[in-house]
Amino acid sequence: MNQRIKDCKEVFDHKLAFLQVRRQSSVLTANISLTRALMHDTVKMIMILVVGDKIATKLHRRFSGHHQEVRMSDKQKWEAFCDWECARFTKPTKPLNGIQTWIKYYSHVDMSVQANSF
């Protein structure tokens, strides 16, 4: 259980970074509601406590709209972009900013509006 709490704290720290990046960007603030930002990765944190990080991460990536690569709504695209932008602040293995992440891993997803607005 101790490892699950540690993993949950890592997601919580990422969530705080997400909120901070959103707040510091007028474009992200305009396109991601406060409710959506507060709920970002909340279910993942609960799942980590119940089933552990590995399974929770798989389920989160499969069912969370901001991780879908097809048929993402504009809101989900903004959330994904903010997610990529803030990951570099809390995840040492993910040093790229939002635009760099999009270009390197998700260029097949139409995020041109998000990338050009940032």
Backbone as CSV, one residue per row, in Angstrom:
resi,resn,N_x,N_y,N_z,CA_x,CA_y,CA_z,C_x,C_y,C_z
1,MET,0.819,-1.200,0.000,0.000,0.000,0.000,0.862,1.263,0.000
2,ASN,2.027,1.196,0.642,2.914,2.343,0.693,3.323,2.810,-0.706
3,GLN,3.623,1.871,-1.595,3.993,2.220,-2.970,2.817,2.868,-3.697
4,ARG,1.624,2.404,-3.438,0.436,2.984,-4.073,0.241,4.433,-3.647
5,ILE,0.496,4.722,-2.398,0.378,6.103,-1.920,1.441,6.972,-2.579
6,LYS,2.645,6.449,-2.708,3.729,7.180,-3.385,3.362,7.456,-4.850
7,ASP,2.832,6.439,-5.539,2.422,6.600,-6.938,1.281,7.608,-7.060
8,CYS,0.367,7.555,-6.114,-0.761,8.487,-6.104,-0.266,9.920,-5.897
9,LYS,0.731,10.103,-5.037,1.293,11.431,-4.809,1.953,11.977,-6.077
10,GLU,2.608,11.105,-6.842,3.222,11.538,-8.111,2.153,12.061,-9.060
11,VAL,1.024,11.382,-9.138,-0.077,11.847,-9.990,-0.643,13.152,-9.441
12,PHE,-0.749,13.256,-8.119,-1.244,14.489,-7.509,-0.312,15.663,-7.823
13,ASP,1.001,15.440,-7.743,1.964,16.498,-8.091,1.812,16.910,-9.557
14,HIS,1.587,15.927,-10.421,1.350,16.209,-11.848,0.066,17.026,-12.013
15,LYS,-0.941,16.672,-11.254,-2.227,17.382,-11.287,-2.047,18.846,-10.877
16,LEU,-1.247,19.085,-9.849,-0.956,20.460,-9.424,-0.220,21.231,-10.516
17,ALA,0.727,20.569,-11.172,1.446,21.210,-12.283,0.483,21.519,-13.424
18,PHE,-0.441,20.617,-13.696,-1.456,20.827,-14.730,-2.253,22.095,-14.422
19,LEU,-2.698,22.226,-13.175,-3.469,23.402,-12.766,-2.642,24.686,-12.896
20,GLN,-1.367,24.608,-12.545,-0.499,25.784,-12.620,-0.238,26.198,-14.071
21,VAL,0.057,25.227,-14.931,0.296,25.535,-16.351,-0.964,26.130,-16.963
22,ARG,-2.109,25.568,-16.646,-3.391,26.103,-17.147,-3.594,27.538,-16.693
23,ARG,-3.328,27.799,-15.412,-3.548,29.135,-14.851,-2.607,30.177,-15.461
24,GLN,-1.396,29.763,-15.796,-0.403,30.702,-16.326,-0.586,31.000,-17.812
25,SER,-1.452,30.269,-18.476,-1.680,30.466,-19.911,-3.115,30.923,-20.152
26,SER,-3.268,32.108,-20.711,-4.621,32.607,-20.987,-5.327,31.732,-22.015
27,VAL,-4.590,31.165,-22.947,-5.182,30.290,-23.965,-5.709,29.011,-23.322
28,LEU,-4.911,28.405,-22.443,-5.353,27.178,-21.777,-6.490,27.463,-20.804
29,THR,-6.418,28.594,-20.100,-7.491,28.962,-19.175,-8.803,29.160,-19.929
30,ALA,-8.722,29.735,-21.120,-9.928,29.976,-21.920,-10.517,28.682,-22.480
31,ASN,-9.674,27.660,-22.666,-10.132,26.442,-23.332,-10.300,25.220,-22.428
32,ILE,-9.848,25.301,-21.193,-10.015,24.197,-20.245,-10.738,24.763,-19.028
33,SER,-11.943,24.297,-18.791,-12.716,24.816,-17.658,-12.032,24.442,-16.345
34,LEU,-12.311,25.210,-15.322,-11.730,24.918,-14.012,-12.186,23.548,-13.518
35,THR,-13.437,23.207,-13.750,-13.950,21.893,-13.341,-13.172,20.783,-14.032
36,ARG,-12.982,20.918,-15.343,-12.234,19.908,-16.101,-10.803,19.809,-15.580
37,ALA,-10.189,20.945,-15.281,-8.814,20.961,-14.781,-8.725,20.299,-13.403
38,LEU,-9.692,20.583,-12.539,-9.690,19.984,-11.207,-9.908,18.473,-11.258
39,MET,-10.675,18.018,-12.243,-10.959,16.582,-12.377,-9.843,15.823,-13.111
40,HIS,-8.910,16.557,-13.734,-7.840,15.920,-14.509,-7.111,14.867,-13.667
41,ASP,-7.102,13.640,-14.126,-6.411,12.494,-13.518,-6.917,12.105,-12.127
42,THR,-8.061,12.640,-11.697,-8.597,12.298,-10.379,-8.966,10.817,-10.300
43,VAL,-9.624,10.317,-11.326,-10.012,8.901,-11.327,-8.769,8.013,-11.333
44,LYS,-7.725,8.454,-12.024,-6.483,7.678,-12.042,-5.913,7.547,-10.628
45,MET,-5.968,8.611,-9.856,-5.459,8.557,-8.483,-6.230,7.534,-7.657
46,ILE,-7.530,7.523,-7.807,-8.368,6.564,-7.068,-8.061,5.136,-7.522
47,MET,-7.924,4.959,-8.831,-7.630,3.623,-9.356,-6.277,3.119,-8.855
48,ILE,-5.293,4.005,-8.741,-3.976,3.593,-8.233,-4.112,3.014,-6.837
49,LEU,-4.907,3.653,-6.009,-5.092,3.161,-4.636,-5.787,1.807,-4.603
50,VAL,-6.655,1.551,-5.586,-7.436,0.311,-5.602,-6.697,-0.826,-6.310
51,VAL,-6.166,-0.562,-7.509,-5.588,-1.652,-8.317,-4.089,-1.516,-8.577
52,GLY,-3.478,-0.435,-8.122,-2.048,-0.235,-8.351,-1.785,0.565,-9.609
53,ASP,-0.553,1.072,-9.708,-0.186,2.010,-10.775,-0.217,1.403,-12.175
54,LYS,0.309,0.203,-12.320,0.422,-0.398,-13.662,-0.952,-0.578,-14.311
55,ILE,-1.878,-1.175,-13.609,-3.216,-1.406,-14.158,-3.957,-0.077,-14.297
56,ALA,-3.825,0.796,-13.284,-4.497,2.103,-13.332,-4.042,2.908,-14.539
57,THR,-2.748,2.887,-14.823,-2.221,3.638,-15.970,-2.771,3.080,-17.279
58,LYS,-2.820,1.759,-17.403,-3.380,1.155,-18.620,-4.838,1.548,-18.814
59,LEU,-5.623,1.442,-17.747,-7.044,1.802,-17.834,-7.215,3.297,-18.127
60,HIS,-6.422,4.117,-17.468,-6.498,5.566,-17.667,-6.203,5.932,-19.119
61,ARG,-5.138,5.392,-19.664,-4.768,5.712,-21.049,-5.802,5.178,-22.042
62,ARG,-6.441,4.083,-21.705,-7.436,3.506,-22.617,-8.768,4.246,-22.594
63,PHE,-9.198,4.718,-21.422,-10.543,5.268,-21.301,-10.630,6.781,-21.098
64,SER,-9.542,7.456,-20.815,-9.587,8.908,-20.632,-9.545,9.599,-21.988
65,GLY,-10.480,10.514,-22.183,-10.602,11.188,-23.478,-9.356,11.918,-23.924
66,HIS,-8.602,12.486,-22.985,-7.406,13.233,-23.382,-6.240,12.332,-23.775
67,HIS,-6.427,11.023,-23.709,-5.401,10.081,-24.178,-5.825,9.366,-25.462
68,GLN,-6.990,9.666,-25.959,-7.445,9.045,-27.207,-6.733,9.728,-28.371
69,GLU,-6.375,8.995,-29.354,-5.697,9.585,-30.504,-6.635,9.729,-31.692
70,VAL,-7.839,9.231,-31.540,-8.828,9.329,-32.609,-10.102,9.928,-32.017
71,ARG,-10.762,10.759,-32.782,-12.045,11.348,-32.383,-11.983,12.126,-31.071
72,MET,-10.885,12.811,-30.841,-10.789,13.661,-29.655,-11.576,14.934,-29.880
73,SER,-12.342,15.351,-28.889,-13.045,16.633,-28.980,-12.027,17.759,-28.803
74,ASP,-12.417,18.972,-29.132,-11.520,20.112,-28.933,-11.124,20.244,-27.468
75,LYS,-12.070,20.042,-26.567,-11.770,20.119,-25.133,-10.729,19.082,-24.736
76,GLN,-10.874,17.888,-25.264,-9.917,16.827,-24.959,-8.536,17.139,-25.545
77,LYS,-8.522,17.753,-26.709,-7.232,18.140,-27.316,-6.517,19.180,-26.463
78,TRP,-7.270,20.157,-25.959,-6.658,21.167,-25.093,-6.130,20.523,-23.811
79,GLU,-6.894,19.597,-23.260,-6.459,18.916,-22.038,-5.208,18.079,-22.310
80,ALA,-5.169,17.388,-23.432,-3.988,16.600,-23.798,-2.777,17.510,-23.953
81,PHE,-2.963,18.636,-24.631,-1.849,19.550,-24.849,-1.309,20.085,-23.519
82,CYS,-2.203,20.466,-22.615,-1.786,20.942,-21.297,-1.086,19.822,-20.527
83,ASP,-1.582,18.608,-20.666,-0.983,17.438,-20.028,0.458,17.266,-20.507
84,TRP,0.672,17.363,-21.812,2.024,17.242,-22.362,2.909,18.390,-21.898
85,GLU,2.341,19.574,-21.850,3.104,20.760,-21.470,3.600,20.669,-20.026
86,CYS,2.788,20.144,-19.129,3.172,20.124,-17.716,3.946,18.869,-17.319
87,ALA,3.942,17.835,-18.138,4.620,16.582,-17.780,6.110,16.808,-17.504
88,ARG,6.728,17.728,-18.216,8.169,17.958,-18.042,8.521,18.493,-16.657
89,PHE,7.549,19.063,-15.958,7.812,19.611,-14.631,7.757,18.568,-13.523
90,THR,7.105,17.450,-13.772,6.942,16.442,-12.717,7.397,15.042,-13.115
91,LYS,7.715,14.841,-14.379,8.099,13.505,-14.833,9.473,13.579,-15.513
92,PRO,10.527,13.173,-14.802,11.889,13.269,-15.348,12.070,12.548,-16.688
93,THR,11.254,11.529,-16.951,11.389,10.777,-18.204,10.667,11.457,-19.367
94,LYS,10.001,12.592,-19.091,9.249,13.295,-20.134,9.662,14.773,-20.162
95,PRO,10.858,15.064,-20.722,11.391,16.423,-20.681,10.857,17.368,-21.760
96,LEU,10.061,16.865,-22.693,9.601,17.694,-23.805,8.429,18.583,-23.404
97,ASN,8.311,19.737,-24.071,7.137,20.585,-23.845,5.986,20.085,-24.719
98,GLY,4.869,20.783,-24.682,3.684,20.328,-25.400,3.885,20.217,-26.904
99,ILE,4.470,21.226,-27.498,4.681,21.214,-28.955,5.662,20.113,-29.346
100,GLN,6.753,19.984,-28.603,7.750,18.949,-28.905,7.154,17.544,-28.772
101,THR,6.337,17.345,-27.747,5.686,16.042,-27.555,4.754,15.738,-28.712
102,TRP,3.957,16.722,-29.116,3.045,16.542,-30.237,3.814,16.159,-31.493
103,ILE,4.860,16.895,-31.818,5.641,16.636,-33.033,6.284,15.246,-32.991
104,LYS,6.881,14.890,-31.853,7.621,13.630,-31.764,6.723,12.394,-31.694
105,TYR,5.618,12.488,-30.934,4.822,11.284,-30.682,3.417,11.283,-31.285
106,TYR,2.843,12.462,-31.497,1.431,12.527,-31.875,1.165,13.397,-33.097
107,SER,2.127,13.524,-33.981,1.948,14.396,-35.152,0.804,13.925,-36.046
108,HIS,0.385,12.684,-35.899,-0.751,12.162,-36.672,-2.094,12.665,-36.123
109,VAL,-2.083,13.280,-34.937,-3.297,13.860,-34.342,-3.330,15.328,-34.695
110,ASP,-4.448,15.807,-35.219,-4.544,17.212,-35.611,-4.653,18.108,-34.371
111,MET,-3.495,18.632,-33.961,-3.425,19.537,-32.813,-2.874,20.878,-33.264
112,SER,-3.021,21.195,-34.535,-2.428,22.426,-35.068,-2.997,23.663,-34.394
113,VAL,-4.294,23.688,-34.094,-4.888,24.846,-33.420,-4.240,25.033,-32.054
114,GLN,-4.085,23.945,-31.307,-3.486,24.025,-29.973,-2.024,24.447,-30.073
115,ALA,-1.276,23.813,-30.956,0.157,24.123,-31.074,0.394,25.541,-31.544
116,ASN,-0.423,26.010,-32.487,-0.226,27.360,-33.011,-0.733,28.435,-32.062
117,SER,-1.542,28.051,-31.090,-2.069,29.015,-30.116,-1.154,29.166,-28.914
118,PHE,-0.221,28.260,-28.785,0.601,28.267,-27.583,1.876,29.037,-27.760
